[in-house]
Amino acid sequence: MHRFDATTTLSSDRHLAVLAIAGDLDLGTADAFWPDLERLLNTHAGNAVYLKDPLDAVVLDATSLEFLDSSGLRVLLRGARLARGDGTDFRLVAPHPAVRRVLELAGAFRALDVRPSLPEALA
């Protein structure tokens, strides 16, 4: 059984959203997570013209993400590309060592803005 959870917190005064992800982002969960991430980005990102104050950044808090496979990585990269296309920063926070290793092997640090801590990502 695949374990995955995502919780979103919007901060209107700082113009950012924090999306805490936990568990496994893999073949069994990635396709279910993508619509939620895409909806967040399309609703609140920079080109959402109906927003008075669109988001400056979306922060994915991955401190509790324990596993990532190529399907999960694809979702993260698609999210980063969509956010950047709208002029919104997309930051990934403090991935678990196993997740960090997948990112390193895939060369994803060139495409993802990875921060060591949540306070640094929020600064």
trRosetta pair geometry for C-beta under 8 A, 3 or more apart (Angstrom, degrees):
i j d omega theta_ij theta_ji phi_ij phi_ji
2 23 7.4 94 164 153 69 124
2 24 5.5 -114 -158 74 83 123
2 26 6.4 -142 -131 57 123 108
2 28 3.6 -175 -44 102 152 134
2 29 4.9 -162 149 -44 137 103
3 22 7.8 -53 138 123 98 81
3 23 3.7 -138 118 -145 83 124
3 24 5.6 89 60 12 69 95
4 21 7.4 -18 -164 -168 88 89
4 22 7.1 152 -153 84 43 55
4 23 4.2 -149 -92 83 40 133
4 24 5.7 -87 -67 63 91 59
4 25 6.2 103 -120 -81 125 57
4 28 8.0 176 -12 100 126 89
4 29 3.9 107 -12 -149 157 154
4 32 7.7 137 80 76 140 119
4 33 6.7 -88 153 -63 143 121
5 21 7.3 162 85 -153 53 45
5 22 4.7 -10 57 58 97 101
5 23 5.7 105 8 -8 75 123
6 19 6.0 -3 -169 -178 101 97
6 20 7.0 161 -152 82 48 52
6 21 5.1 -8 -102 -103 84 75
6 22 7.7 -176 -74 21 42 70
6 33 6.2 121 -31 -132 145 101
6 36 6.2 134 87 110 148 151
6 37 8.0 -94 -162 -61 161 85
7 19 7.3 163 80 -155 40 51
7 20 4.8 -9 58 55 93 102
8 17 6.0 -10 -165 -177 100 111
8 18 7.2 154 -154 83 50 49
8 19 5.0 -15 -101 -103 78 77
8 20 7.9 -165 -76 20 31 68
8 36 8.0 -157 -37 167 128 109
8 40 6.2 -158 -117 -106 150 135
9 17 6.9 160 82 -159 46 61
9 18 4.8 -7 58 58 99 97
9 19 7.9 -169 24 -75 63 36
9 20 7.6 37 -1 -11 103 101
10 16 8.0 -180 -152 99 52 38
10 17 5.0 -25 -103 -105 67 87
10 44 7.1 -140 -120 -117 122 157
10 55 8.0 -101 -141 -86 93 117
11 14 4.3 1 123 42 125 102
11 15 7.3 -50 96 11 82 17
11 16 5.3 2 55 61 109 74
11 17 7.2 -177 18 -87 73 35
11 18 7.2 46 -13 -7 110 97
12 15 7.1 27 -165 -76 33 49
12 53 7.0 93 -165 80 82 129
14 56 7.9 -96 147 36 64 118
14 122 7.2 2 164 -169 156 94
15 53 5.8 -105 -102 154 108 107
15 54 7.3 58 -159 103 108 38
15 55 5.4 158 171 -135 72 42
15 56 4.4 70 115 -3 115 97
15 57 7.5 90 113 22 79 71
16 55 5.8 97 -110 -156 34 98
16 56 5.9 -50 -72 58 83 85
16 57 4.4 -7 -119 67 108 88
16 58 7.0 179 -162 -83 75 28
16 59 6.1 36 169 -8 121 106
16 122 7.0 175 82 -132 159 73
17 40 6.2 -168 125 -178 164 119
17 44 6.1 84 -34 104 136 156
17 55 5.7 -39 -9 -118 95 148
17 57 7.7 -157 34 103 61 56
17 58 5.1 -9 63 -119 100 73
17 59 7.0 -174 91 28 50 71
18 59 4.8 -22 -110 72 69 108
18 61 5.8 31 -177 -23 100 115
18 118 7.6 42 -137 -150 134 111
18 122 7.5 -18 -78 -87 121 106
19 37 7.2 84 -173 -108 171 84
19 40 6.7 61 -74 165 134 176
19 58 6.6 11 -1 -179 114 95
19 59 7.0 169 25 85 68 51
19 60 5.2 -26 73 -107 100 64
19 61 6.9 -177 84 18 42 77
20 61 4.3 -24 -106 66 69 118
20 63 7.9 -38 -145 38 92 91
20 64 7.0 38 175 32 98 118
21 25 6.4 17 163 -58 135 125
21 33 7.7 48 -127 -145 124 141
21 60 6.0 -3 2 -170 118 96
21 61 6.9 162 19 75 65 60
21 62 5.8 -10 62 -102 103 66
21 64 7.2 -168 100 72 44 86
21 65 5.1 23 106 -72 97 112
22 64 3.6 -16 -113 112 96 119
22 65 6.2 -125 -114 -72 27 52
22 66 7.7 37 -172 -11 60 88
23 29 7.3 139 107 -73 120 173
23 64 7.3 17 -21 135 47 94
23 65 7.0 -26 53 -125 37 54
23 66 6.3 -43 -162 24 19 101
23 67 7.6 -43 147 36 49 91
24 28 7.4 32 107 59 120 107
24 29 6.1 136 98 11 78 140
24 65 7.8 117 -98 -162 20 71
24 66 6.3 -47 -72 68 66 90
24 67 4.1 -6 -120 62 86 113
24 68 7.8 -171 -158 -68 57 37
24 72 7.7 -123 163 -63 60 147
25 29 5.8 -105 -127 88 42 118
25 30 5.9 81 177 -82 76 81
25 33 6.5 -38 -132 13 98 165
25 65 6.0 -14 -5 -150 111 119
25 67 7.1 -179 34 93 55 64
25 68 5.2 4 66 -110 98 75
25 69 7.7 -158 102 26 61 66
25 71 7.8 -152 146 96 70 82
25 72 3.2 111 124 -134 92 130
25 75 6.7 -119 176 54 119 134
25 76 7.6 80 132 -42 152 104
26 29 5.8 65 46 29 61 94
26 30 6.3 -116 101 -29 14 100
26 67 6.1 -14 -49 119 119 109
26 68 7.0 -172 -73 -143 73 25
26 69 4.3 59 -130 16 86 114
26 71 5.8 73 -179 59 38 114
26 72 5.3 -36 -74 -32 34 115
27 30 6.5 -30 -107 16 18 113
27 69 6.1 -31 -27 75 81 142
27 71 4.5 128 -85 1 54 155
29 32 5.7 -69 -161 45 50 109
29 33 5.8 45 149 -24 83 112
29 72 7.3 22 76 -86 96 102
30 33 5.7 -62 -145 38 30 109
30 34 6.4 42 160 -36 67 100
30 69 8.0 -103 -38 64 132 90
30 71 4.0 -163 16 140 156 100
30 72 4.9 -138 -85 -80 114 53
30 74 6.8 66 179 60 147 98
30 75 4.7 -159 -159 -30 97 132
31 34 6.0 -37 -144 15 31 117
31 71 7.4 -49 -35 180 78 123
32 35 7.4 -56 -172 26 33 101
32 36 7.9 22 143 -6 61 110
33 36 5.8 -67 -163 40 46 111
33 37 6.1 38 150 -16 80 110
33 72 7.9 33 49 -123 146 78
33 75 5.9 51 90 -170 112 161
34 37 5.8 -61 -144 41 33 108
34 38 5.8 31 160 -19 70 110
34 75 5.0 -124 -82 -125 90 108
34 78 7.0 13 -134 79 110 142
34 79 8.0 -144 -131 -59 69 97
35 38 5.6 -55 -139 41 30 112
35 39 6.1 34 159 -23 65 106
36 39 5.8 -52 -145 34 28 111
36 40 6.5 30 154 -19 61 105
37 40 5.7 -53 -151 34 32 113
37 41 6.4 25 155 -13 65 108
37 75 6.6 114 33 175 154 103
37 79 4.9 -59 159 -99 133 124
38 41 5.8 -59 -148 41 30 107
38 42 6.0 22 159 -13 68 112
38 78 7.9 -30 -79 129 98 116
38 79 7.5 -119 -71 -99 58 79
38 82 6.8 -82 -122 -179 72 177
39 42 5.9 -58 -137 44 27 105
39 43 5.8 21 163 -17 64 116
40 43 6.1 -64 -142 40 21 106
40 44 6.0 -32 177 27 60 116
40 58 6.8 112 130 -126 119 135
41 44 7.0 -81 -128 55 17 78
41 45 4.6 22 -173 -38 65 128
41 58 6.5 -52 -91 -43 84 160
41 79 6.5 -174 -47 -149 144 77
41 82 5.0 74 138 119 157 122
41 83 5.5 -104 -132 -77 122 76
41 86 6.9 160 175 18 94 148
41 88 7.1 -171 -144 62 87 150
42 45 6.7 -16 -83 19 17 110
42 48 6.8 116 162 -86 41 106
42 82 7.7 -52 -59 171 76 129
43 48 6.0 47 165 -115 22 150
44 48 5.9 -50 -106 8 7 157
44 51 6.6 97 -133 -84 48 157
44 54 6.3 144 174 -152 52 72
44 55 4.6 50 146 -15 101 120
44 58 7.7 119 91 -79 116 106
45 48 5.7 118 58 -20 56 102
45 54 6.2 15 133 -176 23 119
45 55 5.9 -51 -106 53 37 106
45 58 7.3 -41 -92 -33 91 121
45 82 7.3 -138 -53 137 169 87
45 83 5.8 -147 -121 -128 131 62
45 86 3.8 59 139 107 124 155
45 87 7.5 135 165 58 92 66
45 88 4.3 -102 -147 -17 90 147
46 54 4.9 130 -115 120 32 145
46 55 7.1 -91 -55 68 59 65
46 56 7.9 63 -79 -108 95 35
46 86 4.2 156 48 147 91 83
46 87 3.5 -100 100 68 173 98
46 88 4.7 -163 -20 -48 98 84
47 54 7.5 97 9 -128 19 166
47 85 7.8 -45 -4 120 137 76
47 86 4.2 -116 6 -138 99 90
47 87 6.8 117 -41 21 82 101
48 51 4.6 51 103 -5 106 117
48 54 5.3 149 50 -110 95 116
48 86 7.5 30 -22 -163 72 138
51 54 4.5 108 88 -75 137 73
54 86 7.9 -124 167 155 145 115
54 88 7.3 -103 146 -81 111 111
55 58 6.3 59 136 -58 148 76
55 88 5.6 41 96 -131 96 125
56 88 6.8 158 171 -136 19 71
56 89 6.3 12 145 18 69 104
57 88 6.4 159 -100 -178 27 80
57 89 3.9 -23 -108 68 90 106
57 90 7.3 -177 -157 -70 70 26
57 91 6.1 10 -174 0 119 111
57 121 7.9 -179 150 167 143 82
58 79 7.5 -109 100 167 143 111
58 83 5.5 -119 28 -114 123 141
58 88 6.0 48 -7 147 95 124
58 89 7.2 -175 29 91 58 58
58 90 5.3 -4 64 -113 98 68
58 91 7.3 175 89 27 49 69
59 91 4.8 -16 -115 68 72 105
59 93 6.1 38 178 -31 99 118
59 118 7.4 96 157 -141 139 75
59 121 4.8 116 -137 145 126 125
59 122 6.6 -29 -60 -76 167 69
60 76 7.2 -124 54 -126 172 97
60 79 7.6 79 -51 113 137 151
60 90 7.5 21 -8 -178 105 80
60 91 6.9 -172 27 92 69 51
60 92 4.9 -17 68 -110 108 65
60 93 6.6 -170 91 13 53 81
61 64 7.7 34 127 17 92 88
61 93 4.7 -21 -118 55 53 131
61 94 7.6 3 -158 46 65 98
61 118 5.7 13 -115 -97 112 111
61 121 7.7 -176 -87 64 75 156
62 65 4.1 -42 -162 18 83 127
62 92 5.6 9 -4 -173 130 89
62 93 5.8 162 25 68 74 62
62 94 6.4 -175 71 77 77 57
62 95 4.4 -11 108 -94 131 72
62 96 7.1 -109 143 -6 93 75
62 99 6.2 -141 158 122 129 162
63 93 6.3 -35 -39 114 88 100
63 94 4.7 18 -86 93 85 118
63 95 7.7 -124 -84 -99 34 22
63 96 7.5 105 -166 -56 32 73
63 118 7.2 -53 -31 -44 131 106
64 96 7.8 35 -160 -52 10 113
65 68 6.5 39 153 -55 120 102
65 95 6.3 -44 69 -135 114 80
65 96 5.9 -142 86 0 64 110
65 99 5.4 62 108 -74 105 158
66 96 5.4 49 -117 -10 40 173
66 98 6.8 30 176 55 55 129
66 99 7.3 -167 173 -40 10 109
67 72 7.9 135 119 4 66 161
67 96 7.9 -32 -47 69 35 143
67 98 6.4 -29 -100 113 56 133
67 99 7.0 -167 -126 -74 10 87
68 72 4.4 -127 -149 91 74 136
68 73 5.9 94 161 -56 110 80
68 76 7.8 1 -151 -16 133 137
68 95 7.6 -30 -12 -158 141 131
68 98 7.6 157 24 118 82 85
68 99 4.5 78 2 -128 121 86
68 102 4.8 -158 85 62 104 157
68 103 7.5 28 86 -46 149 82
69 72 5.5 98 48 15 56 101
69 73 7.0 -107 112 -5 31 95
69 102 7.3 -121 -105 -135 25 148
70 73 5.4 -52 -142 38 35 116
70 74 6.3 46 155 -28 65 100
70 106 7.6 154 -109 -97 77 134
71 74 5.7 -47 -153 27 30 116
71 75 7.0 31 149 -17 60 101
72 75 5.7 -51 -155 31 37 112
72 76 6.6 36 150 -17 67 103
73 76 5.6 -54 -150 36 36 111
73 77 6.2 31 155 -15 69 107
73 102 6.4 -138 -68 145 125 118
73 103 7.4 174 -118 -91 112 63
73 106 5.8 153 -163 -52 157 178
73 108 6.2 -120 -156 -78 113 149
74 77 5.9 -59 -146 41 29 108
74 78 6.2 30 155 -19 65 107
75 78 5.8 -53 -144 37 29 111
75 79 6.3 31 155 -20 63 107
76 79 5.7 -56 -150 36 29 113
76 80 6.4 29 154 -19 64 105
76 92 6.7 29 -159 -84 126 135
76 108 7.4 44 98 -169 127 142
76 112 6.5 -1 148 -94 116 134
77 80 5.7 -51 -145 36 33 112
77 81 6.3 33 155 -18 65 106
77 108 6.7 -110 -75 -134 106 108
77 111 5.7 17 -126 127 96 143
77 112 7.2 -89 -92 -60 66 101
78 81 5.8 -57 -148 38 30 111
78 82 6.2 29 155 -18 66 108
79 82 5.8 -55 -144 38 29 109
79 83 6.2 28 158 -18 65 108
79 90 6.1 159 128 -151 87 143
80 83 5.9 -56 -145 38 28 110
80 84 6.2 23 159 -14 64 110
80 90 4.3 -171 -119 92 64 148
80 111 6.1 120 99 150 152 90
80 112 5.6 -116 -80 -101 156 71
80 113 7.7 158 -134 9 120 81
81 84 6.0 -58 -143 40 26 107
81 85 6.3 32 156 -24 62 108
81 111 7.9 -23 -60 -174 86 114
82 85 5.7 -56 -150 32 28 115
82 86 6.8 14 155 -7 61 109
83 86 6.0 -72 -158 44 31 102
83 88 4.3 -91 -171 83 85 102
83 89 7.0 -25 147 105 124 13
83 90 3.8 126 66 -56 152 115
84 87 7.4 52 -169 -72 35 17
84 88 7.1 -106 -72 61 27 59
84 89 7.9 42 -89 -110 71 30
84 90 6.4 -79 -42 5 82 115
89 113 6.7 -42 -172 43 94 158
90 112 7.5 -81 110 -138 101 70
90 113 6.5 136 85 30 59 107
91 113 4.9 -60 -108 96 67 109
91 114 7.7 139 -167 -104 67 20
91 115 5.4 13 -177 -7 116 119
91 121 4.6 160 131 -149 142 106
92 95 6.4 5 151 -46 113 107
92 112 5.2 2 8 172 130 123
92 113 6.8 146 19 79 75 54
92 114 4.9 -31 75 -105 101 69
92 115 7.1 163 79 20 45 72
93 114 7.7 160 -90 -160 18 59
93 115 5.2 -26 -107 69 67 96
93 116 7.8 -3 -157 98 66 11
93 117 6.8 0 -161 156 104 13
93 118 5.2 49 -165 -83 155 62
93 120 8.0 151 -125 65 98 88
93 121 4.7 -76 -85 -27 109 154
94 115 7.1 -41 -34 97 68 66
94 116 5.8 57 -84 -179 84 36
94 117 5.8 50 -55 -92 125 36
94 118 7.0 -59 5 -38 125 69
95 99 3.8 -117 176 98 115 119
95 100 4.7 157 90 -61 108 74
95 103 6.5 113 56 -10 162 139
95 114 6.8 -53 0 -145 108 121
96 99 4.5 85 55 9 82 106
96 100 6.8 -147 89 -9 38 88
97 100 5.4 -51 -140 36 32 116
97 101 6.4 38 157 -25 64 101
98 101 5.7 -49 -153 28 31 115
98 102 7.0 33 149 -18 61 99
99 102 5.8 -50 -156 32 37 111
99 103 6.6 37 148 -17 66 105
100 103 5.6 -56 -152 38 34 114
100 104 6.3 36 151 -21 67 105
100 114 7.9 112 -120 -170 87 153
101 104 5.6 -52 -147 35 33 113
101 105 6.3 30 156 -17 66 106
102 105 5.9 -56 -145 38 29 109
102 106 6.2 17 159 -9 64 114
102 108 7.8 13 121 13 72 135
103 106 6.1 -65 -144 45 25 104
103 108 4.3 -92 -153 61 73 118
103 109 6.0 90 150 -52 105 78
103 112 6.8 -76 -148 47 123 140
103 114 6.9 94 159 -71 160 149
104 107 7.7 29 177 -69 30 31
104 108 7.8 -63 -43 37 18 83
104 109 6.7 20 -98 -22 54 118
107 110 5.8 -8 162 11 85 115
107 111 7.8 71 122 -2 75 101
108 111 5.5 -66 -158 48 58 102
108 112 5.2 19 153 5 93 117
109 112 6.3 -67 -117 57 30 86
109 114 6.0 -62 -123 10 82 127
115 118 7.9 114 104 -88 122 21
115 120 4.8 -170 -179 99 118 108
115 121 4.0 167 64 -72 156 88
116 120 6.0 40 55 36 77 151
117 120 4.7 92 62 8 85 103
117 121 7.0 -152 96 -6 45 88
118 121 5.6 -58 -145 38 35 111
118 122 6.1 28 158 -17 69 110
119 122 5.8 -62 -145 40 30 108
119 123 6.5 45 154 -40 64 99
120 123 5.7 -41 -151 11 34 118
